[in-house]
């Protein structure tokens, strides 16, 4: 049996950040990965998806500018984008393993499972440690219908050598909308199948605008239907209608813990993830969990996974001296146009009994948006009675960058008057900020 100071299960952002801190502190470390080293984000998640989205965004902006004098045709070539993305994502495991080898971290590749509170088995190798970090992330939720295994998932999109002629997307969250817009902009016929409410975490007014824009660019949006079976390339729906083409299961992701045998280690978990306290410590005080697999207040987003990995490592080294900070969570759907939010929604503020005002602004007539012919630009900002921004909700070309400013304002508790007197460059999206509050 090989013994280490810390064994890390997973190799994504949370694992990488924790490994660096623990190794610098002199700990002997092993990292275990059941897929390829480097995690979801750079290999089959946000990074390659954003590379596809860049093409979709460029085409969308060009189309908007046609009425303003832009001429000529522009098209997107799936195979060329895929070649560039493959070069990027296939380099990740090599660069990661080289980095960790240089740090003298032992790497194991295979399917691990606990056999007791301080031991784990991987491909016949028994390893033990006084401390563990579970950072296995999430995996696509199975589509639980006959033939559901025939649907592709977001993990599989980047393996498509040929752009689908038609693709039918089951789901109504980030992944569903982002890939709906990407595939449509690349030239596929796209159907978006929404069982109930779309993008539930976002402001309904913003979501409505995105849905309407989705329809305008040619995405077929069908509400109140769900898949019942897949036979070959034929999808049958709950209203007995059928669709032919590729089916993308975008119904969400679930914690990747099924094969870990957590019960053998005394670690409690449920369908939300591994249960942790404010220090990211599990029900077994010697085992921590961080990133998407942890049932923490943070969303399943890469920056928060990295933060949690660092926090878990420091608590493992120094005792539980650091708690999860309460910070606003900016989040973005990279559709065309993108939508973004940070802070509270109206519904959340009302539930908390907060006294607040709402300012809604149609920004499409602002020079920032009229010069690029963005008719979708809109903001909804929530202001407390004390004059502080408690929530911001945006749609439009500049939403991703503008939401970071709102996040900074909320984090630093800047008042309405502070924001009014910020000096920023003009003409930029930031220079419109004072008119949105």
Secondary structure, 3 states (H helix, E strand, C coil): CEEEEEEEECCCHHHHHHHHHHHHCCCCEEEEECCCCCCHHHHHCHHHHHHHHHHHHHHHHHHHHHHHCCCCCCCCCHHHHHHHHHHHHCCHHHHHHHHHHHCCCEEEECCEEEEECCEEEECCEEEEEEEEEECCCEEECCCCCECHHHCECHHHHCCCCCCCCEEEEECCCHHHHHHHHHHHHHCCEEEEEECCCCCCCCCHHHHHHHHHHHHHCCCEEEECCCEEEEECCEEEECCCCEEECEEEECCCEEECCCCCCHHHHCCCEECCEEECCCCCECCCCCEEECHHHEECCCCCCHHHHHHHHHHHHHHHHHCCCCCCCCCCCCEEECCCCCEEEEECCHHHHHHCCCCEEEEEEECCCCHHHHCCCCCCCEEEEEEECCCEEEEEEEECCCHHHHHHHHHHHHHCCCEHHHHHCCCCCCCCHHHHHHHCC
